[in-house]
Amino acid sequence: MTTDTTTPSAPTGATPGETILDARGVTMRFGGLTAVRSVDLTVNSGEIVGLIGPNGAGKTTFFNCLTGLYTPTEGEVRYKDKVLPPKSFKVTAAGVARTFQNIRLFGNMTVLENVLVGRHTRTKEGLWSALLRGPGFHRAEAASRERAMELLEFVGLADKADHLARNLPYGEQRRLEIARALASEPGLLLLDEPTAGMNPQETRDTEELVFAIRDKGIAVLVIEHDMRFIFNLCDRVAVLVQGQKLVEGDAATVQADERVIAAYIGEPLDNDPGAEEVAEVEAAEAAAAEAAAAETTAGTTGTATDTTPGKDAAPGKENDR
Ligand SMILES: Nc1ncnc2c1ncn2[C@@H]1O[C@H](COP(=O)(O)OP(=O)(O)OP(=O)(O)O)[C@@H](O)[C@H]1O
């Protein structure tokens, strides 16, 4: 129920397929480290887009640039054609909500209160109204509670509205985080590793929940390491490697791309600037192994020196990675 005491939801009624998020040339440097390098990414209305990449690829940093937690060193992020301000609460008010990799609930507040906190960008009752607790405040509060309960119903937590958040099992805490993000009535929801630490059933439930969110007209951008989850869920997947977008496409395209496989298993990429050095190291290793073998053969006919296993062995490959 919407009353005149709440601001309208952030408009979600974009034309299907219309670009709602448009990040261009986003670069984020921390001192000498470029965590994100000139990344372009769009999300269209009605889409679920995945962002994957090995650990340290820059995914969360990129999310932080999109949501105003960081001001990108270079580049621009637009939501529905407006440049997003570099302040988290303004980004939320504009219609972009997020969850975090590490759960950030108010553990000593109830489940319902946690969702109510998420509604603050959508209520326009001011300080005086709150202090005086006049009729406007009570109407706004009732409307907010009603909406919060709807959201708890939606994520399957309505019967736990009065429980303390910290007493919920892990999977339910993650759902509560999603309900709280939805309380700001976003047009785009960003999920940072929503299934981290979940069991397979909880992961499947989260998949269903994300589809249901999309069916409500909310576009979703999701970071996740669980590939099955990503490829089941996403219309489009972008792959970040060392801060750069390596590949983007549908699940089949990304899965078939050898560069993605290489990035995940740590093999050097084609034209990788380090490939020459790796080849040199491998040649040196092979030469050292040959020399060690020759020496061992010689040793069997003479002295017993240098036969300790591994003493002269070429360094293990893992040291080079
Ligand atoms: N605030 C910061 N200050 C300095 N360096 C940072 C900061 N935040 C991230 N980094 C560095 O930026 C790089 C990208 O980190 P980021 O957390 O964005 O990667 P990620 O792809 O999200 O990794 P993961 O999958 O492990 O969460 C890493 O080298 C990280 O150490």
The ligand as an ORCA input file, in Angstrom:
! r2SCAN-3c Opt
* xyz 0 1
  N      40.538     -0.306      0.117
  C      41.533     -0.895     -0.524
  N      42.794     -0.435     -0.423
  C      43.796     -1.018     -1.100
  N      43.657     -2.084     -1.909
  C      42.432     -2.592     -2.041
  C      41.302     -2.034     -1.367
  N      40.200     -2.749     -1.698
  C      40.615     -3.711     -2.533
  N      41.944     -3.622     -2.735
  C      42.748     -4.461     -3.622
  O      42.142     -4.419     -4.898
  C      42.214     -5.706     -5.533
  C      40.824     -6.144     -5.907
  O      40.133     -6.497     -4.711
  P      38.595     -6.869     -4.693
  O      38.209     -7.157     -3.281
  O      37.815     -5.847     -5.427
  O      38.582     -8.228     -5.534
  P      37.424     -9.293     -5.702
  O      37.401     -9.679     -7.131
  O      36.167     -8.776     -5.131
  O      37.990    -10.495     -4.820
  P      37.184    -11.639     -4.009
  O      36.531    -12.509     -5.028
  O      38.283    -12.346     -3.281
  O      36.218    -10.953     -3.107
  C      42.920     -6.624     -4.557
  O      44.282     -6.658     -4.913
  C      42.717     -5.947     -3.229
  O      43.766     -6.267     -2.331
*
